[in-house]
Amino acid sequence: MASPQKENGFTSIANELLGEILKSDFTLRELKIILTVIRFSYGFNRKQAELSVRFISEATGIKYHHISNSINTLIRKYVLTVNNSDNHKQGRVLKLNKDYETWNFDSYQKGNSYQKSNGSVTEKVTETVTEKVTKKENNKENINTSVQNEFERFWNLYDKKVSKEKSFKLWIKLKTEDKMKIFETLPLYVKSTPDKQYRKNPDTYLRNKSWKDEILTYPQQYQKNENHFVTTNLN
């Protein structure tokens, strides 16, 4: 039967500091590491303790490869401070930052950067990823808006309102030079076919790349009851 006694050793910590640890938003891994640092520093009447990753893993039951990440997170939050040993076989010297008012959870959550001790290596993580994603989304939105505006211009010029969805799907696949040619020749094509029944549907026009063909021009002397058109090549 377990019977722990203070005579066998105890850890003294200010209630104010312990209370701040309890109400702070630490993960379970982070909390275990903090308690380990307290146990092997304050528990031996010291302000800091040399603790290897393997030692903390065995003391907490946390898998070895998770320890370094959690320690680095606590360092970025200014909850722990660290001094690296020149001898890589020795553990890092960890210390709890008692000035809890300087703990900074915001800077970590924003992901601005984090410091790796033993050299000032700064890596931008979340900020960089977020910036790239935001730029990508903004570019995509701008492209979609531009394509939509171009299509609406085409749609208004064509003036035969059928198969709009099919036409738009074809429009977004067009090259820029094809769109420019369409805007150049389409007004003449529309003018040449004032009677819409003789005009191709817009999706057919796009699918067949009709702007590359000879277009029909509508002479002023043309009468609706006549089936006469004159062709001219605009290319």
N, C-alpha and C positions, 0 to 999 in steps of 0.2 A: 504494500500500500504506500502510495506516494505521500511524503510528509515534508514539503519544502519549509525551510526555516531561514529567517533572515540571518541567523548566525553563520549560515553557509554561504552568505554573499547576497547582496541586494543592489538594485540600481536606483539611484536617486535622480529624480528629474522634477523640475518645477511644474506644479499643477497647471500654471498658465500656459506653458509650452506644450504640455501633454494635451490640454484642452484644444489648443489651436491645431494640433496634429489630427485630433479626432474629428473636428468639424471641417477639415479641409478635404477637398475632392481628390484623394489619392486612390490609385488602383490598388488592388490587393497585393500585387507584386511590389509596388512602390512602398506600401505601408510595411511590408515584411522587411524590406531592405532598410528602411528608416529605423525600425525597431532593432535590427541587427547592429546597425551602427551605434545606436544608443546603448545596447547591451554590452558591446565590447569597447566602448569608450567610457561613458559615464559609469558603467558597471565595474570598471577598474579605476575609477576616480581619475579618468583622463578626458581630455577634450577631443581627442581624435584617436583613430585606430587604423592600423595597417591591415587591410582585409583583401584577400585575393578573391577573384571571381569564383574559383572552385570552393573556397571556404564558405562564402555567402550561399552558394548553391547547396552545400551540405547542411548549412545551418537553417535554411528556410524551406528546403524541398523544392525550390524553383529550379527548372532545368537550366543547365549551364549556359546555353546560348541565349537565354532571355535576360540574364543578369546584366550584361554590359549595356544593353539598350535601355533597361530601366534605370540604371545608375546614371547614364548620360541624360536621360529625361529629367531626373531629379537635379542634376547639376544645372541644366538649362533653366529649370524653375528656381534656381538659387536656394534650394532646400538643403542640398549637400554641397560642400566644397571639397576639392580633391587636389592632392599633390602626388604626381607620379614619381615612382622610384626610378633611379637611374639603372637599377638592376631589374630587368624585365621578369626575373623569376620571383621577385617580391611583389606583394600586393600593393594596390594604391592606398594612400593614406587618406581616409575619408573622415569628414567632420560634419556634424549637423550645424547648420546655420541657425543659431538661436534667435536671431533678429527676424522673427516671422513676418514682420511688416515689409520686409524686402523680398519675400517670396513672390515670384512673378509667374502666375499661371497664364496670364494674358499673352505674354510674349511667346510662350510655347505654343498656345492654341492658334495664334496667328501664323505660326510656322515661319517666322522671319528668318531665323538661322539658329544654328547651335554650334557651340564651341567644343572641340576636342582638345583636352589639355595635353601638355607636352608638345607645344607648338600651336600657333594660332591658326588652325585650319577651320575656316568657316564654310559651312555648306548650306545653301539655300534650298529648302526642301518644298514645303507646302506652298510657299509664296511663288516659287518658280513654276510648279505644276499648275497652280491656280491661274497664274498669269497666262500660261500657254493655253489652257482650256478656255479661259475667257476670251482670249484673242481669236482662238479657233471658232468659238461660237459666234463672236461678233462678225468675223469675216464671213462665216456661213450665212448669217442673217443678212449681211449687206449684199452678198451675192444673190441670195434668194429674192431680196427686194428689187435688185437691179433687173434680174431676169423677169420678174413679174411685171415690172414697169414697162420693159421692152415688149413683152407679149401683149399687154393692154394697148400699147401704141399700135402694134400690128393688128390687133383685133378691131380696133376702132377704124383703122384704115380699110380693112378688108370689107367690112360692112355686109357680111353674110353670116348671120349669127346662128351657126349650127356646129355641133361637134366641138365645143370649146375645150372640154377636158382632153379629148384626143389631140387637139391642136396644141395645147400647152405641153403635153408630154413630148410631142415632136419638136416643139420650139426649144425646149431646154437642151436638146441634143445638138442644136445647130452651132456651127462655128461663127465666130464674130464676123468674118468677112462675108459669110452667107447672109447674116442679118443685115449688114450694111447694104448688100446688093438688093435685098428685099425692100428695104425702105426707099431705095433709089428707084426701083422699077414698079413697085406695087401701085402707086397712084396712077400710073399710066395703064396698068392692067385693069384696074377698077374702072377707069374712065372708058376703056375700050369695051367694057361689058356692063353698061348701065342696067341692062335687064338681068337681074340676078340669076334667072333660070339658066342662063348661058355661062354662068361663072362656076368654076369648080368650088366644091366645098373647101374650106380653109385647111382641113386636115389632109385632103387629097393634094392640094396645092403644095403643102409642106412636104408630104411624103414623096411626091414625085419630083421635088426640086424644080417646080415649074418656073421659078424666076430665072433659070438658066436657059429656058427655051425661048423661041420667038414668041412675042406676046401679041395679042390682038389689039389693034388700035381702032377706035371708033370714029370714023369720019363725020364731020358735021352734017353731010348730006344723007347720012344713014337714016332710014325710016324703019320703024319697028316691024312693019309687015314685010320687010325685005330681009333676006337671009344672006347678007353680003358683008364680008369683013375684009379688011386689008391687013396684011401682016408686015411687021418690020422687026428687024433684029437689033436689039439694044446692046448686045455684048460687044 
